């Protein structure tokens, strides 16, 4: 496959448009399903979204290691992308199920079941400095999420995530993981993850949470 056009956005940027997790967005009609994982691996992002029907918000999500029924930053990024390209959908459709989309100002959010997504090994550390000092090379298998309160009364958390099981040494911003953490703590959160990405969650008991953030367009790519 040559000359495949790939749109790129950064999801969960800070208020100044910095940081965020890159996401590839591809017209699903251009890539048959057997080739989608290989294309995702070649692009090198933690996930790539294939838009199978823009009007209805029907998506498929792939990492380098396979298809994912749900993931946070791809769905938030796709919702923003569809909105800016004339398809302001209120529901996304992914294999895990329908996902409600909301927009408040420049923040796009999705509402998901907190049981969706990968299983994580959770490690609460004492200080944000301990989180920042972690060496990704120490996490060579599975999915590990490190976090610490930065301001507990305000619900602000400093976090990092390592996902070598998906060929991702460090994931800059992990939406599905923070919905799970929101459920565990049973409160709304503001998570600053990775180099400085910002994720905002709301707890929707008994089983759901929203995760949202800002999305910034990057120059497209050709694969």
LUMTITOR-879030 format. One line per 4 residues: their letters; for each residue x negated, y, z of N, C-alpha, C. Coordinates in nm, 2 decimals, padded with zeros to 4 digits, always signed. Example, Ala and Ser with C-alpha at 12.3 -4.5 7.8 and 13.67 -1.06 7.14 Angstrom:
AS = -01.32,-00.57,+00.78,-01.23,-00.45,+00.78,-01.32,-00.33,+00.78 | -01.28,-00.22,+00.71,-01.37,-00.11,+00.71,-01.29,+00.00,+00.79
END
This chain:
XXXX = -00.08,-00.12,+00.00,+00.00,+00.00,+00.00,-00.09,+00.12,+00.00 | -00.06,+00.21,-00.09,-00.14,+00.34,-00.10,-00.05,+00.46,-00.11 | -00.11,+00.57,-00.07,-00.04,+00.70,-00.08,+00.09,+00.70,+00.00 | +00.09,+00.64,+00.11,+00.21,+00.64,+00.20,+00.21,+00.78,+00.28
XXXX = +00.32,+00.85,+00.26,+00.33,+00.98,+00.33,+00.37,+00.95,+00.48 | +00.30,+01.01,+00.57,+00.33,+00.99,+00.71,+00.34,+01.13,+00.78 | +00.45,+01.16,+00.84,+00.47,+01.28,+00.92,+00.41,+01.25,+01.06 | +00.36,+01.36,+01.12,+00.29,+01.34,+01.25,+00.34,+01.45,+01.34
XXXX = +00.38,+01.41,+01.46,+00.41,+01.51,+01.57,+00.34,+01.47,+01.70 | +00.32,+01.57,+01.79,+00.27,+01.54,+01.92,+00.39,+01.56,+02.02 | +00.41,+01.46,+02.10,+00.52,+01.45,+02.19,+00.48,+01.47,+02.33 | +00.55,+01.55,+02.41,+00.53,+01.58,+02.55,+00.41,+01.67,+02.57
XXXX = +00.41,+01.78,+02.48,+00.30,+01.88,+02.50,+00.33,+01.96,+02.62 | +00.22,+02.04,+02.66,+00.24,+02.13,+02.77,+00.32,+02.26,+02.72 | +00.36,+02.35,+02.80,+00.44,+02.47,+02.75,+00.37,+02.55,+02.65 | +00.24,+02.54,+02.64,+00.16,+02.61,+02.53,+00.14,+02.53,+02.41
XXXX = +00.20,+02.41,+02.40,+00.19,+02.33,+02.28,+00.06,+02.25,+02.27 | -00.01,+02.24,+02.38,-00.13,+02.16,+02.39,-00.10,+02.02,+02.43 | -00.20,+01.93,+02.41,-00.19,+01.79,+02.45,-00.08,+01.72,+02.38 | -00.01,+01.62,+02.44,+00.09,+01.55,+02.38,+00.04,+01.42,+02.32
XXXX = +00.13,+01.32,+02.30,+00.09,+01.19,+02.24,+00.12,+01.19,+02.09 | +00.03,+01.17,+02.00,+00.06,+01.17,+01.86,+00.15,+01.06,+01.82 | +00.23,+01.08,+01.72,+00.33,+00.98,+01.68,+00.34,+00.99,+01.53 | +00.32,+00.88,+01.46,+00.35,+00.87,+01.32,+00.49,+00.84,+01.29
XXXX = +00.55,+00.91,+01.19,+00.69,+00.90,+01.15,+00.69,+00.87,+01.00 | +00.75,+00.75,+00.96,+00.75,+00.70,+00.83,+00.89,+00.67,+00.78 | +00.92,+00.71,+00.65,+01.05,+00.67,+00.59,+01.05,+00.52,+00.58 | +01.14,+00.46,+00.65,+01.15,+00.31,+00.66,+01.17,+00.24,+00.52
XXXX = +01.23,+00.31,+00.42,+01.25,+00.25,+00.29,+01.12,+00.23,+00.22 | +01.01,+00.29,+00.26,+00.88,+00.28,+00.19,+00.80,+00.17,+00.24 | +00.83,+00.11,+00.35,+00.75,+00.00,+00.41,+00.83,-00.12,+00.45 | +00.82,-00.23,+00.38,+00.90,-00.35,+00.42,+00.86,-00.40,+00.56
XXXX = +00.95,-00.46,+00.62,+00.93,-00.50,+00.76,+00.80,-00.59,+00.78 | +00.77,-00.68,+00.70,+00.64,-00.76,+00.72,+00.52,-00.67,+00.72 | +00.52,-00.55,+00.67,+00.40,-00.47,+00.66,+00.40,-00.36,+00.77 | +00.50,-00.35,+00.85,+00.51,-00.23,+00.94,+00.41,-00.24,+01.05
XXXX = +00.38,-00.35,+01.10,+00.28,-00.36,+01.21,+00.15,-00.33,+01.16 | +00.11,-00.37,+01.04,-00.02,-00.34,+00.98,-00.04,-00.19,+00.96 | +00.07,-00.13,+00.91,+00.06,+00.02,+00.89,+00.04,+00.09,+01.02 | +00.12,+00.05,+01.12,+00.10,+00.11,+01.25,-00.04,+00.09,+01.30
XXXX = -00.10,-00.02,+01.28,-00.24,-00.05,+01.33,-00.33,+00.04,+01.25 | -00.31,+00.06,+01.12,-00.40,+00.14,+01.04,-00.39,+00.29,+01.08 | -00.27,+00.33,+01.11,-00.26,+00.47,+01.15,-00.33,+00.50,+01.29 | -00.33,+00.40,+01.38,-00.41,+00.42,+01.50,-00.34,+00.49,+01.61
XXXX = -00.21,+00.52,+01.60,-00.14,+00.58,+01.71,-00.09,+00.47,+01.80 | -00.05,+00.51,+01.93,+00.00,+00.41,+02.02,+00.13,+00.35,+01.96 | +00.21,+00.43,+01.89,+00.33,+00.38,+01.82,+00.36,+00.46,+01.70 | +00.42,+00.40,+01.61,+00.47,+00.46,+01.48,+00.62,+00.43,+01.47
XXXX = +00.70,+00.53,+01.43,+00.84,+00.51,+01.41,+00.87,+00.50,+01.26 | +00.96,+00.41,+01.23,+01.01,+00.40,+01.09,+01.16,+00.44,+01.09 | +01.19,+00.54,+01.02,+01.33,+00.59,+01.01,+01.40,+00.52,+00.90 | +01.49,+00.43,+00.94,+01.57,+00.35,+00.85,+01.69,+00.42,+00.80
XXXX = +01.75,+00.51,+00.88,+01.87,+00.59,+00.84,+01.86,+00.72,+00.92 | +01.82,+00.83,+00.86,+01.81,+00.95,+00.93,+01.95,+01.01,+00.97 | +02.05,+00.99,+00.89,+02.18,+01.04,+00.93,+02.24,+00.98,+01.05 | +02.21,+00.85,+01.08,+02.26,+00.78,+01.20,+02.16,+00.77,+01.31
XXXX = +02.04,+00.81,+01.28,+01.93,+00.80,+01.38,+01.89,+00.66,+01.41 | +01.89,+00.57,+01.30,+01.85,+00.43,+01.32,+01.70,+00.42,+01.30 | +01.63,+00.37,+01.40,+01.48,+00.36,+01.40,+01.44,+00.22,+01.43 | +01.31,+00.20,+01.39,+01.23,+00.08,+01.44,+01.10,+00.14,+01.49
XXXX = +01.04,+00.08,+01.59,+00.92,+00.13,+01.66,+00.82,+00.01,+01.66 | +00.70,+00.05,+01.61,+00.59,-00.05,+01.60,+00.46,+00.00,+01.67 | +00.39,-00.09,+01.74,+00.26,-00.06,+01.78,+00.16,-00.14,+01.70 | +00.04,-00.14,+01.73,-00.06,-00.22,+01.66,-00.04,-00.37,+01.68
XXXX = +00.03,-00.40,+01.78,+00.05,-00.55,+01.82,+00.19,-00.60,+01.80 | +00.28,-00.52,+01.75,+00.41,-00.57,+01.72,+00.52,-00.47,+01.73 | +00.65,-00.51,+01.71,+00.76,-00.43,+01.72,+00.80,-00.41,+01.87 | +00.85,-00.29,+01.90,+00.89,-00.26,+02.04,+01.04,-00.23,+02.03
XXXX = +01.13,-00.29,+02.12,+01.27,-00.26,+02.11,+01.30,-00.12,+02.16 | +01.21,-00.06,+02.25,+01.23,+00.08,+02.29,+01.10,+00.13,+02.34 | +01.08,+00.26,+02.32,+00.96,+00.33,+02.37,+01.00,+00.48,+02.39 | +00.94,+00.54,+02.49,+00.99,+00.68,+02.52,+00.94,+00.79,+02.42
XXXX = +00.80,+00.79,+02.40,+00.76,+00.91,+02.32,+00.80,+00.89,+02.17 | +00.81,+00.77,+02.12,+00.86,+00.76,+01.98,+01.01,+00.81,+01.96 | +01.09,+00.78,+02.06,+01.23,+00.82,+02.05,+01.25,+00.97,+02.07 | +01.18,+01.03,+02.17,+01.18,+01.17,+02.19,+01.13,+01.24,+02.06
XXXX = +01.01,+01.19,+02.01,+00.95,+01.26,+01.89,+01.04,+01.25,+01.77 | +01.11,+01.13,+01.75,+01.19,+01.11,+01.64,+01.32,+01.20,+01.65 | +01.37,+01.22,+01.77,+01.49,+01.30,+01.79,+01.46,+01.45,+01.75 | +01.34,+01.50,+01.79,+01.30,+01.63,+01.76,+01.28,+01.64,+01.61
XXXX = +01.21,+01.54,+01.55,+01.18,+01.55,+01.41,+01.31,+01.55,+01.32 | +01.40,+01.46,+01.36,+01.53,+01.46,+01.28,+01.60,+01.59,+01.30 | +01.60,+01.65,+01.42,+01.67,+01.78,+01.44,+01.61,+01.88,+01.34 | +01.48,+01.89,+01.34,+01.42,+02.00,+01.26,+01.43,+01.97,+01.11
XXXX = +01.46,+01.84,+01.07,+01.48,+01.81,+00.93,+01.62,+01.79,+00.89 | +01.71,+01.85,+00.96,+01.85,+01.86,+00.92,+01.94,+01.74,+00.96 | +01.89,+01.67,+01.06,+01.97,+01.56,+01.11,+01.98,+01.56,+01.27 | +02.05,+01.66,+01.32,+02.05,+01.67,+01.47,+02.14,+01.57,+01.53
XXXX = +02.09,+01.44,+01.54,+02.17,+01.33,+01.59,+02.19,+01.34,+01.74 | +02.30,+01.29,+01.79,+02.32,+01.29,+01.93,+02.30,+01.15,+01.99 | +02.28,+01.05,+01.90,+02.25,+00.91,+01.95,+02.15,+00.86,+01.85 | +02.04,+00.79,+01.91,+01.95,+00.71,+01.83,+01.99,+00.57,+01.85
XXXX = +01.96,+00.49,+01.74,+01.99,+00.35,+01.75,+01.85,+00.27,+01.73 | +01.81,+00.20,+01.83,+01.69,+00.12,+01.83,+01.73,-00.02,+01.87 | +01.65,-00.12,+01.85,+01.68,-00.26,+01.88,+01.73,-00.28,+02.03 | +01.68,-00.20,+02.12,+01.72,-00.22,+02.26,+01.87,-00.17,+02.28
XXXX = +01.92,-00.08,+02.20,+02.05,-00.03,+02.21,+02.06,+00.11,+02.18 | +02.18,+00.17,+02.19,+02.20,+00.31,+02.16,+02.14,+00.40,+02.27 | +02.08,+00.52,+02.22,+02.02,+00.61,+02.32,+02.07,+00.75,+02.30 | +02.13,+00.80,+02.40,+02.18,+00.94,+02.39,+02.07,+01.04,+02.39
XXXX = +02.08,+01.14,+02.30,+01.99,+01.25,+02.29,+02.04,+01.38,+02.33 | +01.97,+01.46,+02.41,+02.01,+01.59,+02.45,+01.89,+01.69,+02.42 | +01.93,+01.81,+02.41,+01.83,+01.92,+02.38,+01.87,+02.04,+02.48 | +01.77,+02.08,+02.55,+01.78,+02.20,+02.64,+01.67,+02.29,+02.60
XXXX = +01.69,+02.40,+02.53,+01.59,+02.49,+02.49,+01.49,+02.42,+02.39 | +01.36,+02.41,+02.43,+01.27,+02.35,+02.34,+01.24,+02.20,+02.39 | +01.31,+02.15,+02.48,+01.29,+02.02,+02.54,+01.40,+01.92,+02.48 | +01.35,+01.82,+02.42,+01.43,+01.71,+02.37,+01.42,+01.59,+02.47
XXXX = +01.53,+01.53,+02.50,+01.53,+01.42,+02.60,+01.62,+01.30,+02.55 | +01.58,+01.18,+02.59,+01.66,+01.06,+02.56,+01.69,+01.00,+02.69 | +01.81,+00.93,+02.69,+01.86,+00.86,+02.81,+01.85,+00.71,+02.79 | +01.77,+00.64,+02.88,+01.74,+00.50,+02.85,+01.77,+00.42,+02.98
XXXX = +01.79,+00.29,+02.96,+01.80,+00.20,+03.07,+01.66,+00.18,+03.12 | +01.64,+00.19,+03.25,+01.51,+00.19,+03.31,+01.45,+00.05,+03.32 | +01.53,-00.05,+03.28,+01.47,-00.19,+03.26,+01.41,-00.21,+03.13 | +01.42,-00.11,+03.04,+01.36,-00.13,+02.90,+01.21,-00.09,+02.91
XXXX = +01.14,-00.13,+02.81,+01.00,-00.10,+02.81,+00.91,-00.21,+02.87 | +00.78,-00.18,+02.86,+00.68,-00.28,+02.90,+00.68,-00.29,+03.06 | +00.63,-00.40,+03.11,+00.61,-00.41,+03.25,+00.47,-00.36,+03.29 | +00.47,-00.28,+03.39,+00.35,-00.21,+03.43,+00.30,-00.26,+03.57
XXXX = +00.17,-00.25,+03.59,+00.11,-00.27,+03.72,+00.09,-00.13,+03.78 | +00.16,-00.10,+03.89,+00.17,+00.03,+03.94,+00.07,+00.05,+04.05 | +00.00,+00.16,+04.05,-00.10,+00.19,+04.15,-00.09,+00.34,+04.20 | -00.03,+00.36,+04.32,-00.03,+00.49,+04.37,-00.16,+00.52,+04.44
XXXX = -00.22,+00.63,+04.40,-00.35,+00.67,+04.46,-00.33,+00.79,+04.55 | -00.43,+00.82,+04.63,-00.41,+00.92,+04.73,-00.41,+01.07,+04.68 | -00.49,+01.09,+04.58,-00.50,+01.23,+04.53,-00.50,+01.23,+04.37 | -00.47,+01.35,+04.31,-00.48,+01.36,+04.17,-00.63,+01.34,+04.12
XXXX = -00.72,+01.39,+04.21,-00.86,+01.37,+04.17,-00.90,+01.22,+04.15 | -00.84,+01.13,+04.23,-00.87,+00.99,+04.22,-00.81,+00.94,+04.08 | -00.69,+00.99,+04.05,-00.63,+00.95,+03.92,-00.73,+01.00,+03.80 | -00.77,+01.12,+03.81,-00.85,+01.17,+03.70,-00.99,+01.11,+03.69
XXXX = -01.04,+01.05,+03.81,-01.17,+00.99,+03.81,-01.17,+00.85,+03.76 | -01.05,+00.79,+03.73,-01.04,+00.65,+03.69,-01.12,+00.63,+03.56 | -01.18,+00.51,+03.54,-01.25,+00.48,+03.42,-01.17,+00.38,+03.34 | -01.13,+00.42,+03.22,-01.05,+00.33,+03.14,-01.11,+00.19,+03.12
XXXX = -01.25,+00.19,+03.12,-01.31,+00.06,+03.10,-01.29,-00.04,+03.21 | -01.24,+00.01,+03.32,-01.20,-00.08,+03.43,-01.07,-00.16,+03.41 | -01.00,-00.12,+03.31,-00.87,-00.18,+03.28,-00.87,-00.24,+03.15 | -00.90,-00.37,+03.14,-00.93,-00.44,+03.02,-00.82,-00.54,+02.98
XXXX = -00.71,-00.54,+03.05,-00.59,-00.62,+03.02,-00.46,-00.57,+03.07 | -00.35,-00.61,+03.01,-00.22,-00.57,+03.06,-00.19,-00.42,+03.04 | -00.10,-00.37,+03.13,-00.06,-00.24,+03.13,-00.07,-00.18,+03.28 | -00.15,-00.08,+03.29,-00.17,-00.02,+03.43,-00.13,+00.12,+03.43
XXXX = -00.06,+00.16,+03.53,-00.01,+00.30,+03.55,-00.06,+00.35,+03.68 | -00.15,+00.45,+03.68,-00.20,+00.52,+03.80,-00.13,+00.65,+03.82 | -00.09,+00.67,+03.95,-00.03,+00.80,+03.97,-00.05,+00.85,+04.12 | -00.04,+00.98,+04.13,-00.05,+01.04,+04.27,+00.04,+01.16,+04.27
XXXX = +00.09,+01.19,+04.39,+00.17,+01.31,+04.40,+00.07,+01.43,+04.39 | +00.11,+01.53,+04.30,+00.04,+01.65,+04.30,+00.12,+01.76,+04.38 | +00.25,+01.75,+04.38,+00.33,+01.83,+04.47,+00.46,+01.75,+04.50 | +00.46,+01.68,+04.61,+00.57,+01.59,+04.63,+00.70,+01.66,+04.65
XXXX = +00.71,+01.77,+04.73,+00.84,+01.84,+04.74,+00.90,+01.88,+04.61 | +00.81,+01.92,+04.51,+00.86,+01.97,+04.38,+00.87,+01.85,+04.28 | +00.83,+01.73,+04.32,+00.85,+01.62,+04.23,+00.74,+01.61,+04.12 | +00.63,+01.67,+04.14,+00.52,+01.68,+04.04,+00.42,+01.57,+04.06
XXXX = +00.39,+01.49,+03.96,+00.31,+01.37,+03.97,+00.19,+01.39,+03.87 | +00.07,+01.35,+03.91,-00.04,+01.34,+03.81,-00.06,+01.19,+03.78 | -00.07,+01.16,+03.65,-00.07,+01.01,+03.62,-00.16,+00.99,+03.50 | -00.20,+00.86,+03.48,-00.27,+00.81,+03.37,-00.22,+00.67,+03.34
XXXX = -00.23,+00.62,+03.22,-00.18,+00.49,+03.18,-00.28,+00.42,+03.09 | -00.30,+00.30,+03.11,-00.40,+00.22,+03.03,-00.32,+00.09,+02.98 | -00.33,+00.07,+02.85,-00.25,-00.03,+02.79,-00.33,-00.11,+02.69 | -00.44,-00.18,+02.73,-00.51,-00.26,+02.63,-00.44,-00.38,+02.58
XXXX = -00.33,-00.42,+02.64,-00.24,-00.52,+02.58,-00.18,-00.48,+02.45 | -00.17,-00.35,+02.43,-00.12,-00.30,+02.30,-00.23,-00.23,+02.22 | -00.36,-00.27,+02.25,-00.47,-00.21,+02.18,-00.48,-00.06,+02.20 | -00.43,-00.01,+02.32,-00.44,+00.13,+02.35,-00.52,+00.15,+02.48
XXXX = -00.64,+00.20,+02.47,-00.73,+00.21,+02.58,-00.66,+00.30,+02.69 | -00.62,+00.42,+02.65,-00.54,+00.50,+02.74,-00.43,+00.57,+02.66 | -00.31,+00.56,+02.72,-00.19,+00.62,+02.65,-00.17,+00.76,+02.71 | -00.17,+00.85,+02.62,-00.16,+00.99,+02.67,-00.03,+01.03,+02.74
XXXX = +00.08,+00.97,+02.70,+00.21,+01.00,+02.76,+00.30,+00.89,+02.73 | +00.36,+00.83,+02.84,+00.43,+00.71,+02.83,+00.57,+00.72,+02.88 | +00.66,+00.75,+02.79,+00.80,+00.78,+02.83,+00.87,+00.67,+02.91 | +00.86,+00.54,+02.86,+00.93,+00.43,+02.92,+00.88,+00.41,+03.06
XXXX = +00.75,+00.42,+03.08,+00.69,+00.40,+03.21,+00.75,+00.50,+03.31 | +00.76,+00.63,+03.27,+00.80,+00.73,+03.37,+00.95,+00.72,+03.40 | +01.03,+00.66,+03.31,+01.17,+00.63,+03.35,+01.17,+00.53,+03.45 | +01.08,+00.43,+03.44,+01.08,+00.32,+03.55,+01.03,+00.38,+03.68
XXXX = +00.93,+00.47,+03.68,+00.89,+00.53,+03.80,+01.00,+00.62,+03.86 | +01.07,+00.69,+03.78,+01.19,+00.77,+03.82,+01.29,+00.68,+03.90 | +01.32,+00.56,+03.84,+01.41,+00.47,+03.91,+01.35,+00.43,+04.04 | +01.22,+00.40,+04.04,+01.16,+00.35,+04.17,+01.16,+00.45,+04.28
XXXX = +01.14,+00.58,+04.24,+01.14,+00.68,+04.34,+01.28,+00.74,+04.36 | +01.37,+00.71,+04.27,+01.51,+00.76,+04.28,+01.52,+00.91,+04.29 | +01.44,+00.98,+04.20,+01.45,+01.13,+04.20,+01.40,+01.18,+04.07 | +01.43,+01.30,+04.03,+01.38,+01.37,+03.91,+01.23,+01.40,+03.93
XXXX = +01.16,+01.39,+03.82,+01.02,+01.41,+03.82,+00.97,+01.49,+03.71 | +00.85,+01.55,+03.74,+00.77,+01.62,+03.64,+00.64,+01.56,+03.64 | +00.61,+01.48,+03.53,+00.48,+01.41,+03.53,+00.38,+01.47,+03.44 | +00.26,+01.50,+03.49,+00.15,+01.54,+03.40,+00.06,+01.43,+03.38
XXXX = +00.05,+01.38,+03.26,-00.02,+01.25,+03.23,-00.13,+01.28,+03.13 | -00.23,+01.19,+03.14,-00.34,+01.19,+03.05,-00.42,+01.32,+03.06 | -00.46,+01.38,+02.94,-00.54,+01.50,+02.94,-00.46,+01.62,+02.99 | -00.32,+01.61,+02.98,-00.24,+01.73,+03.03,-00.10,+01.73,+02.97
XXXX = -00.05,+01.62,+02.92,+00.08,+01.61,+02.87,+00.19,+01.62,+02.98 | +00.30,+01.68,+02.94,+00.41,+01.71,+03.04,+00.54,+01.63,+03.00 | +00.58,+01.55,+03.10,+00.70,+01.47,+03.08,+00.80,+01.51,+03.19 | +00.93,+01.52,+03.16,+01.03,+01.56,+03.25,+01.14,+01.45,+03.26
XXXX = +01.17,+01.40,+03.38,+01.27,+01.30,+03.39,+01.38,+01.34,+03.48 | +01.50,+01.28,+03.46,+01.61,+01.29,+03.55,+01.66,+01.15,+03.58 | +01.70,+01.13,+03.71,+01.75,+01.00,+03.76,+01.90,+01.00,+03.74 | +01.94,+00.89,+03.67,+02.09,+00.87,+03.64,+02.13,+00.74,+03.70
XXXX = +02.15,+00.72,+03.83,+02.18,+00.59,+03.89,+02.31,+00.54,+03.83 | +02.33,+00.40,+03.83,+02.23,+00.31,+03.90,+02.12,+00.26,+03.81 | +02.13,+00.27,+03.68,+02.03,+00.20,+03.60,+01.96,+00.29,+03.49 | +01.99,+00.42,+03.48,+01.94,+00.49,+03.37,+01.86,+00.62,+03.42
XXXX = +01.78,+00.67,+03.33,+01.71,+00.79,+03.35,+01.69,+00.86,+03.21 | +01.67,+00.99,+03.21,+01.63,+01.06,+03.09,+01.48,+01.09,+03.10 | +01.42,+01.10,+02.98,+01.28,+01.15,+02.97,+01.28,+01.24,+02.86 | +01.21,+01.36,+02.88,+01.21,+01.46,+02.78,+01.08,+01.54,+02.78
XXXX = +01.07,+01.62,+02.67,+00.95,+01.71,+02.67,+00.95,+01.78,+02.54 | +00.85,+01.86,+02.52,+00.83,+01.94,+02.40,+00.76,+01.86,+02.29 | +00.80,+01.89,+02.16,+00.74,+01.82,+02.05,+00.69,+01.93,+01.95 | +00.57,+01.91,+01.90,+00.50,+02.00,+01.81,+00.46,+01.92,+01.69
XXXX = +00.48,+01.98,+01.57,+00.45,+01.92,+01.44,+00.30,+01.94,+01.42 | +00.24,+01.83,+01.36,+00.10,+01.83,+01.31,+00.10,+01.82,+01.16 | -00.01,+01.84,+01.10,-00.02,+01.82,+00.95,+00.01,+01.67,+00.92 | +00.08,+01.65,+00.81,+00.11,+01.51,+00.77,-00.02,+01.44,+00.72
XXX = -00.01,+01.31,+00.71,-00.12,+01.23,+00.66,-00.07,+01.14,+00.54 | -00.17,+01.10,+00.47,-00.15,+01.00,+00.36,-00.23,+00.88,+00.39 | -00.17,+00.76,+00.39,-00.24,+00.64,+00.42,-00.25,+00.56,+00.29
END
